Amino acid sequence: MARAQYSRWDGTQEVGDSTGDDILRRLMDELVEHGDADQALRRLMQRGFVDSAGRDVAGLRELLERARQRRAQLTRSAFADMQAAMASASPDALRRAGEMLSELNRLIEDQRSGRDVQADFERFMADYADLVPGHPATLDELLEDMARELAAARTLLDSMTPEQRAKLAELSEALLEDERFRAELSRLAANLAGSAPGSDALGLASGLPLAVGPAGSVLDQLADLGQLELLLAGAPSPGALAEVDIDRARELLGDEDARSLEALGQLAKRLRDAGLVEQKEGRMRLTPRGLRRMGDQALADLYTRLSMYRSGQHPVGRPGAGHERAGETKAYEWGDSFNLSIPQTVRNALARRGPGTPVQLSPEDFEIERTEALSRSATVIMLDLSLSMPMRGNFVAAKKMTLALHALISGRFPSDYLGIVGFSRYAREITLRDLPEVSWDFDWGTNIQHGLALSRQLLRHQRGTRQIIMVTDGEPTAHCPAEGAEPVFAYPPTKETVDATLVEVARCTRDGIRVNTFALDATGHLRHFVEQLTRLNRGRAFFTTPNTLGDYVLLDFLEARQMSRRRGRRPA
């Protein structure tokens, strides 16, 4: 059994972390439009969001700009420190730096010749520890530290403006007027190039003295900020940010930006932990649970706007042995399904025996829930995937409606059949598993004829009330002249295409299939065609907008569902 522990709020606990459902809701429109979970999550990460506690989570673009600003600030500070140190370097400091360089060169050359230099190195560190980076225990460790420092110094120089680099070069030339110092510096550059391949000795040879360089911690910060910028600018996958050292990010950017970075890095993990997405073939895809949750959210949005309909409260016809509760009870009779109403059964026992515990139950106390008789319907949604749908801003609303209707049917009417046909230049069946990834076709043509033919095939062997819900924003501009033939496209629509489409409408009518049309942004040509279709099929036509499409479809489906049940009503 799960256990929970509660404590008093002391102001330190973190609340408001986004759940998988919260994240999925934020991805909804992007997922619906493009059908790519990876792309949708990347775009959310780019722009940022407000979490469930009302706190701003900065996006990658904003964090990248702040990291650049922080690096520029550190560069300016490091330049000022270097300029001041180089300008104020005393002859004694330069002499001591030259001695350190001479001794270091000797150690490198001796070790290269095969001598054991550990004792000499320890004496070197006792004399010059304040002039070398880190706390090396051996000469090799010192050379590695110097290679890193010099690489960081080169990064620092690269991040400076040309004017700043020119000023440092001028100061370096003044320092290198000492011939011995210049010679030892060049000698060290050559030794480092031979002893530490890949090290950046160029900065050293160009006259950047070790003795007057910026503090190692500043160079480390600049290097880490550079790496962070690269990651923020081109994260290879939505989960890549989970690998960021948040404590280091906090040191570099501050608490708020580190919190945002951590929240962004957790998005993909929270979706996976909630079972809403999975990684397949290097891509993030919605799971069946994620698909259901998207549909539930789309349906909930519609119900929110439809106050006259509340989820789970749709009255129907006769009481019977279905699976939906009617909100009424009856005395249990032999043969009834045992959907016991506990409150009413206990009230019956108390009314019969009076108050007191324990409550004694007997069969005559049993009261069961009445359930609604189930009728069955079969529906195919014909979804227009032609290029005009996204161009006119209709596609997202149409696909959301499809997801919502799928959620309604699978949750409230599981015995119903739902098929989906997408159509543009030609038509194709869309499985529910593939629905989230469906996007529009980059093709011209609205082949309603082919869509109706395929929908009719899907409904041919289905029982119950059969209907096609067609959502389109264009009149028929393509048709297939024969089965298996390539589509013929023409705009404006030709009489041949319109007639071929109406022939298919007549076949649907003959087979008892109702075609209800939801026309978006209807032009005069589309209105005229829909009127012809409606007269021929006796279906219903709705001229609507993207904002009200889902409302109309939901209401029409529920009303048709109630009418089909009334037609099948019989005594209980």
N, C-alpha and C positions, 0 to 999 in steps of 0.2 A: 504494500500500500504506500502511495506517495506521501511524504511528510513535508511540511513547510514550517519554517521558523520565522517569527515576526520580531521586529525590534523597533524601538522608537526612532523617528526620523531625527537625525542630528545634523543634517545639512551636507553631509559628505557622500551620501549614497547617490549613485548614478541612476537616474530614471529617464524614461522617455526614449530608450533605445528602439530603433525601428525594427519591427518584426518582419518576417518574410511576407506576410500579407500586406503590410504597409508599403514595403518596397515594390511588390507586384502592382499595387494600385498606382504608384507613381510612374511605373513603366507602362501602364495600360495603353495610352494613346500611341506611344512609340511602337509598342509590340503589335498593336492592331494594324497600324499603317504599314510597317515594314516587315513584320513577321520574323524579326531576328533578335533573339534575346541578348546575344553578345552586343550587338549594335545599340540596342535600347539601353542596356546597362552602361555602356561607355558614354552615351549622350547624357544620361542622368549624372554620371560622375563628372563629366565636363562642366555641367552648369550648376551642380550643387542642388540643395533642397533644404527645406525646413523639417526637422525631425518631429516626432510625435509629442515632444515636450515643448515645441515652439522655438527651438534653438536653430540658428542658421548653421548649416553645414556647408562650408566653402567648397566650390567645385575645383577641378584640377586646373582650369584656366586661371582662376583667382589665386590658387596656391602657387602656381608656377610664377605668376607675376610677383608675388610676395617674396618667393625665394630669390628671384632675380634682383629685386630691390635690396634684399638683405645682403646678397653677395656684392652688389655695387657699393653698399654702405661699408662693408668690411674692406673692400678694395681701397676705397678712399681713405679709410682709417689706416690701413697697412701702408699705403703710399706716404701718408703724412708721417708715420713713425719712421719709415725707411729714410725719407728725405731728411728728417731731423737728425737721425743717427749718423747718416753719411756726412751731413754738413758739419756735425760737431765732433767727428772722429779725431782724436788727438794723435800726435806722432807716437806716443808711447803705446796706445791701443793698436795702431797699425804695426808697430815693431813687434809687439807680442803676437798679433795675428800672423805675421810673417814667420816667426819662430815656430808657432804651432803648425803652420802649413809645411815648413821644412821637415819637422819631425814626423809628421804624418806621411809625407812622401817617402821618407826613409823606411818607415814601418811597412808601407805597401810594397816597396821594392824589395826589401829583405824577405818578406813572406813569399813574394813571387819567385825568389831565388831558392826557396826551400827551407829557409831558416825558421826556427820556432821563435815567434816574437811576442808570446803571451806576457812574459815578465816585462819586456820593454813597453808593451801596450798598457800594462797596469801603471807603470811610472808615468806614461803619457797622460793617462786619465787623471792621475793625481795632480798633474800640473795644469791641464787644460780642459777639465770637465765642463767648465762654464762656457766654453766656446764651441762645443759640439752638441748635436741634437740627441735627445733621449738619454738613456742610461745603459749603454752597451757594455756587455761583459767581455766581448772579444772584438778583434779588429774586423772580422767579417760582419758582425752585427752593426758596428759603426758604419761600415761602407753601405750596408743595406739602408740604415737610417738616413745617411746622407743622400742616397739615391732617391729616396722618397721625398726628402726635403727639397732637393733640387727640382724634382718633377713638379712638386707643389709650387715652388718659386716660379717655374716656367708658366704654370697655369695662372699664377698671380700676374705675371708680366703680360700675358696674353689678354687678361681681363681689363688691363689699364688702357687709358686713352693714348693715342700717339703722343700727345703733349706730355703726359706723365712719363711714358717710357723715355722720351727724349731728355727730360729733366734728370731722370736717374742715370742715363748714359753719360750725361754731362758731369754729374757728381762722381760717377765711377771713374771717369777719365782723370779727374783731379786726384782721386785716391791712388790710382795706379801710376802716378808719376814716380813713386818709389820703385826703382828698377828691380830690387830684390823681391819685393812683394809681388810685382807683376810676373817675374820669372817663376816664383813658387806657385802662383795661382795657375799659370799655364801648365806647369809640371803636374799639378794635382788634377787638372782637367784631363790630361792625357792618361794619368794613372787610373782615374775613375772610369774612363772609357774602356780601359783594358781590364780592370778588376771587377767592374760591375756592369756587364753588358746591358744595354737598354736604359741605363741611367741617363738623366738629362744633364750633361756637363756643359751644355751650351750656355746656360745662364751663368755658370761659374766662369767660363772662359770669356764671356762678354763683360765681365767686371762686376758681378754681383758678389761682394765679399761675404763670407759666412759670418764674419764677426759683426756685421751691421744689418743682417737680415731680420725680417719680422719674427715675432714669437712663433714657435712651432704650433701652438694651439690655434693661431689665426690661420696659418697655412692649412691645418687640418680642417678647420671649419670651411674654408674656401673650397677645398677638395671635396668634402662631403656635400656641400651645397651644389657643387657642379654635378655630382652624381645624382643628387636628388632631382635637379632640374631635368636631367636626361630621362629619368624615370617618369616624372610628371608629364613631360612632353611627348613621350611615346611608350606608355605602359603596354607591353605586348598582349596582355589579357586583363579582363576586369579583376581577376584575383591576384594580379602581380603586386598590388599595393599591400597585400597582407604580409609580405616579406620585409616591409620597411621597419627599421628600428625606431619605434615610436619614442623611446626615451631620448635618442639622439635627435630626432625631429623636434622634440620639445625644446632641447637646448638650442637648436638652430633657429626655429621659427616662433617659439612661444607656445603656451598652453592651448589657446584657442585653435590655432592652425594644426597643432598636433592632434587635437581631438577630432577635427574635421578629417584629417588624413586617416586616422584610425577608423572613423565611421565609414569612409569610402572603401577602405580595405576590407571591411566586414560585410559589405553588401552581398557579394557573390556567395560568401559562406552562409549568411543567414538564409538566402534563397535555397541553397542546397540542403541546409539543416532542416528546413521546413518541408523538404521533399517537393519543392515547386519546380526546380530545374535539375538537370543532370548534364554531365559533360560527355559528349559523344563525338568521336572523330575530331577532337580539338575544338569543338563548338559547344556553346551552352544552348540547351534546348529545354523547352517546357516539358515537364512530366505530365502524365494523365491527371495527377492531382492539381498541377499548376493550371492546366486547361480548365478543369472544373472550377477552380477558384476564380479564374478570369471571367468565366461565364456567370458565376455567382455574383461577382462584383458588378458586372454589366447589368445583370437582372436587378440587383439591389438599387442601382442608380435609377432604373426605370420605375421601380415601385415607389421610390422616394417621390418621384414627380406625380405618381398616380395615387392620390390619397384615397380614391374610392375603391382601390384594390389594395389589400394588404396580403402579404405572402402567406399562403396556407389558408385563406378564407374566401374561397370561390364557391358559392352555393350551386348545387346541381339538383338533379331530379330525385328519383326514388331512393329510399333507403334499401340497403341490401348487404351483400357479403363482400364488398370491395375492400380496398386497403386504406381508403381515406376516411378519417373521422368526420362525422357530420355535426358534432357539437351537441347531440341529443343522446339520451340513454333509453333502454328498455329492459324489462324483466328478462332474465336469462331463460331461454327455452332449449330443450334438448335439440342438438343439431346446430345451434348458433356457434359462430366463432367466439372463442372465449376472450374477447377484448374487455376485460373486467374494468368497470369504473369504480376505483377504490373509494373515492369520497361518497358516492351515492350508496354503495354497498354498506359502508360503515354507518351512514345515516339511517338506512333501513333497519340495521341491527339495533341501533340505539332506540329508534322509534318503537321497535317491537318489544325490547326487553328493558328499556329504560337506561339511564346513565350508569356508569360504573366500569371498572376495569377488572380483569381483562374483558375485552369485547368478544362475545360469543357469536360466531357466524354460523348460519345454516343456509342450505341451498336456496331457500326462498328469499334470502336477502340479496342474492347476487343480482347485480344490475350491470349490463354491458353497454359499451359505446355502440351507437348506431354508426354504420359505415355506408359510404356512398357506392352505389353500383357503378362499375367502370365501363365506359364506352371506349372505343379505340379509334384513333384517327391516324392517318399517315400523311405526312407533310414533306414536301421537297422545297427547299429554299433555292430559288434561282438568283444568284448574286452576280450582278454586272461587274466584270473585271476589266472593262475597256478603259482606255487611257483618259477618257473624259471624266470618269468618276473621281480620281484624285485631282485632276485639273480644276474641277468645279467644287472641290471640298466635300464630296459626298461619300468617299470610300470608307473613312473611319467610322462614320455613323452606321453605314450598312453592315460592316463587319461586326461592330459592337452589337447590333441588333441580332445578328446570326448567333453570336456567342450567348447572348441573353436568352434567346429562344431555345437553344440547346440546353442551357441550364434549367430553364423552366420545364421542358419536356422530360429530361432525365430525372429531375428531382420530384416533380409533381405528377407526371403522367408517364411512368416508366414503361408501360405497355405500348405506348405510341411509337411509331416509326418516324425518324427524321433523316432525310437525305439532303445533301447539299450539292448543287451543280453551279460551277462557275462558268461564265460565258463571256467571250469577247468576239474575236474573229471566228472562233469555234468554241464548243462547249466541252467540259470535262467534269467527271465526278470528283468531289473533294471529300476525303475521309475526315472524320472528326479529329483523328490524331494529327492530321496535317493542317487543320484549319488555322491554328495560330500563326503558321509560317506562310500562309497564303498572302500574296500581295497582288497588285494590279499587273496586267499584261502590258508590255511596251509594244502595243500593236493597235491598229485601227480596226474598227468593225464591231457591230453589236448584233451578234447572230442569235436572235431570240428563237428562231425556228429550230436550230440545232439544240438549244437549251431546253425547249419544250419537248422535243423528241426524246432526249435523254432522260428528262424528268418523268415522262410517261412510261418509259421502260422501267425505271426504278420503282414506280408505283403499280406496275401491272399486276404483280402477285401479292400486293398488300391488301389486307381486308380493312373494313371500317370506312369512315369518312375519308376521302382522299382529296388532297388539295395541293396546289402549287402556289407558293408565295413568291412573286417575281418582283425584284427591286432593281430598277433601272433609271437612268437619266437620259436615255436616248431611244429614238425610234429604230426599227430594224434596218440595218444597213448592210447586212450580209446574210447569206443563206447557202445551204448545201443543195445543189440541184439534184443530187442522187445520193443514196446511202454510200458512204465511204468516199464521196467525191470531195475535192478541194473546195473550200468556201469561195463564193463569189462576192466581192465587195463593191459597193457603189454608194457614193454620196453626191447629191441627195438621194434618198431611198428611191429605188425603182419600183414600178408596179409589180415586176416579177418577184422581187424580194418580199414585198408586203403580201402578195397573194400566197407565196409559198409559206409564209409565216402563219397566215390565217387558215391555211389548210391544216397545219399542225394543231392550231387552236380547235378546229372542228373535230379532229381526232381525239383530243383531250375531252371535249364535250361528249362525244359518242361513248367514251369509256367511263363517263361519270366522274371526271376529274374537274374540280372547280379551280379556276385560275383567278387569284386575287392579285391585282397589280398595284404596286406602290411606286408612283412616278415622282421622281425628284427633279425640281427645276424644270417642269414640263414646258416645252415649246409648243407652238401651234401644231406642228407635225406630230409630236408625241401624243398630244391630247387627242387628236383625230384618230390615231392608230389605237389608242387605249379604248376609246369609245367604240370602235369597230370590234375589238376583242371582247369587250364586255357584253355587247349586244349578242354576239355569237355564242359566248360561253355562259352568260348569266352569272359570272363572277362579280366581284366588287372592285371598284377602282378608287384609289386614294391619291390625290395630288398633294404632296406634302413637301417638307423641307428636312435637311439633316437634323435639325434640332428636335423635330417631332416624329421622325420616322419610327424610332423604337416604340414610342407611345402608341402610335397607330397600329403597328404590327401586333404588339402585345394585347391590346384591347380587342382587336379583330380576332386573334387566335382564341382568347378566352371566351369571347361571346360565341364564336362558332362551336367551341367545345361544349358550352352549356346547351346550345340548340341541339346538338347531336345527342346529348343525353336525354333531353326532353322528348325527342322523337322516339327514344328507346325505352321510355318509362313504362313500368308495369307495376301492379300492386305488390306491396312488400309481403 
